[in-house]
């Protein structure tokens, strides 16, 4: 996407400031939220390292669900509050996160606030790009299902496998070129794509074992879960914890499918042999398909040949571990919401409007370039002032025609003292509107 296109997106988003601020600060705060979720997920998975892969799979899914729920609930609470993020709270958060002092934290928060439209625009552009890639993968699957070659013999083999493994739906089989390994797609109308090279280069009993593995994915509706994973990866693409947790989900999912398929495949050793042959035949070519695959083939082969002893945890303990992560997300999000709920509401039109005390501060500094160019104009500014007279946000409502002058006025006046607006004699949080004229003397 070109810089001009991103600029256009930024301009469009910039006109809905409240939503942009809420979304932008939600994205920023997910940096530490995702780190917490990833750390807790890693600890839970470490506790379950000797447990069945099914339990680790549930724990990893709970971790990814946490990563999705925490920012979603946070965004909903911010939008419900109807105000931009409290700058004082963001300064405190930056202090805790970076431990570099209040001055740097305040500068960082102010810089993020001023560039929030660009941050959201860049995030949206990346999401659109990743979504387009996902759409291409789905289109490739649909096209392969429609135009892939049919093989009556292997279709009959797949039908028998489906009946043996308790899959009542009709599962289609298509033969395609330029595919490294079998791919499972679809939930309502399942589809198995088989590389043409495997039909000619792999013994039938080993290909049968691979098809049993794919049938295990269909029985578990893994393709649907994989689509939800892709959605989380698209929206939260910038956080490494999301990709790591999603990778763990795919690895554990493959181990579960191996366990299910081992019997119908003719035993763990035959499935391990089939995976070994698949490893030999793999190439570096990958289609952009949304397969429910993942995991390390060599690790899976070793596990099938030499299964490690399992430590079965009590059901109650397993359920408690799986519930920790979503509970953490909801507790953290609602704690944020309670902190925001404690803020004073904004009064749109107080009976007595707030004012700025120009005697408490110096005049805004004229930018050297603007002064040299003899630029003048009047800028209309808005400052969000709480009941204590503290400025929490500032905006340029009407430009002077010169961005440098607008920014200099906004930064300079924000350092002044303000008197809060009053409603029924009590100070209230409200927007203070004023104009500043740049005039050459």
Secondary structure as the mmCIF struct_conf table of DSSP 4:
data_model
#
loop_
_struct_conf.conf_type_id
_struct_conf.id
_struct_conf.beg_label_comp_id
_struct_conf.beg_label_asym_id
_struct_conf.beg_label_seq_id
_struct_conf.end_label_comp_id
_struct_conf.end_label_asym_id
_struct_conf.end_label_seq_id
HELX_RH_AL_P HELX_RH_AL_P1 UNK A 3 UNK A 14
TURN_TY1_P TURN_TY1_P1 UNK A 15 UNK A 15
BEND BEND1 UNK A 16 UNK A 16
HELX_RH_AL_P HELX_RH_AL_P2 UNK A 17 UNK A 47
TURN_TY1_P TURN_TY1_P2 UNK A 48 UNK A 50
BEND BEND2 UNK A 51 UNK A 51
HELX_RH_AL_P HELX_RH_AL_P3 UNK A 53 UNK A 81
TURN_TY1_P TURN_TY1_P3 UNK A 82 UNK A 82
BEND BEND3 UNK A 83 UNK A 83
HELX_LH_PP_P HELX_LH_PP_P1 UNK A 84 UNK A 86
HELX_RH_AL_P HELX_RH_AL_P4 UNK A 87 UNK A 98
BEND BEND4 UNK A 100 UNK A 100
HELX_RH_AL_P HELX_RH_AL_P5 UNK A 102 UNK A 114
TURN_TY1_P TURN_TY1_P4 UNK A 115 UNK A 115
HELX_RH_AL_P HELX_RH_AL_P6 UNK A 116 UNK A 147
BEND BEND5 UNK A 148 UNK A 148
STRN STRN1 UNK A 149 UNK A 149
HELX_LH_PP_P HELX_LH_PP_P2 UNK A 150 UNK A 150
HELX_RH_AL_P HELX_RH_AL_P7 UNK A 152 UNK A 164
TURN_TY1_P TURN_TY1_P5 UNK A 165 UNK A 166
BEND BEND6 UNK A 169 UNK A 169
STRN STRN2 UNK A 172 UNK A 176
BEND BEND7 UNK A 177 UNK A 178
BEND BEND8 UNK A 180 UNK A 181
STRN STRN3 UNK A 183 UNK A 185
BEND BEND9 UNK A 187 UNK A 187
TURN_TY1_P TURN_TY1_P6 UNK A 188 UNK A 189
STRN STRN4 UNK A 191 UNK A 195
HELX_RH_AL_P HELX_RH_AL_P8 UNK A 196 UNK A 201
BEND BEND10 UNK A 202 UNK A 202
HELX_RH_AL_P HELX_RH_AL_P9 UNK A 204 UNK A 219
TURN_TY1_P TURN_TY1_P7 UNK A 220 UNK A 221
HELX_RH_AL_P HELX_RH_AL_P10 UNK A 222 UNK A 235
TURN_TY1_P TURN_TY1_P8 UNK A 236 UNK A 238
HELX_RH_AL_P HELX_RH_AL_P11 UNK A 240 UNK A 264
TURN_TY1_P TURN_TY1_P9 UNK A 265 UNK A 266
BEND BEND11 UNK A 267 UNK A 267
HELX_RH_AL_P HELX_RH_AL_P12 UNK A 268 UNK A 281
BEND BEND12 UNK A 284 UNK A 284
BEND BEND13 UNK A 292 UNK A 292
BEND BEND14 UNK A 295 UNK A 295
HELX_RH_AL_P HELX_RH_AL_P13 UNK A 297 UNK A 305
BEND BEND15 UNK A 306 UNK A 306
HELX_LH_PP_P HELX_LH_PP_P3 UNK A 307 UNK A 310
HELX_LH_PP_P HELX_LH_PP_P4 UNK A 312 UNK A 314
HELX_RH_AL_P HELX_RH_AL_P14 UNK A 315 UNK A 341
TURN_TY1_P TURN_TY1_P10 UNK A 342 UNK A 342
BEND BEND16 UNK A 343 UNK A 343
HELX_LH_PP_P HELX_LH_PP_P5 UNK A 344 UNK A 345
STRN STRN5 UNK A 346 UNK A 346
HELX_LH_PP_P HELX_LH_PP_P6 UNK A 347 UNK A 347
TURN_TY1_P TURN_TY1_P11 UNK A 348 UNK A 349
BEND BEND17 UNK A 351 UNK A 351
STRN STRN6 UNK A 352 UNK A 352
STRN STRN7 UNK A 355 UNK A 357
HELX_RH_3T_P HELX_RH_3T_P1 UNK A 358 UNK A 360
BEND BEND18 UNK A 361 UNK A 361
HELX_LH_PP_P HELX_LH_PP_P7 UNK A 362 UNK A 367
HELX_RH_AL_P HELX_RH_AL_P15 UNK A 368 UNK A 372
TURN_TY1_P TURN_TY1_P12 UNK A 373 UNK A 374
STRN STRN8 UNK A 377 UNK A 385
TURN_TY1_P TURN_TY1_P13 UNK A 387 UNK A 388
BEND BEND19 UNK A 389 UNK A 389
STRN STRN9 UNK A 391 UNK A 398
BEND BEND20 UNK A 401 UNK A 401
HELX_RH_AL_P HELX_RH_AL_P16 UNK A 403 UNK A 414
TURN_TY1_P TURN_TY1_P14 UNK A 415 UNK A 415
BEND BEND21 UNK A 416 UNK A 416
STRN STRN10 UNK A 417 UNK A 419
STRN STRN11 UNK A 421 UNK A 423
TURN_TY1_P TURN_TY1_P15 UNK A 424 UNK A 425
STRN STRN12 UNK A 426 UNK A 428
STRN STRN13 UNK A 429 UNK A 429
STRN STRN14 UNK A 430 UNK A 438
#
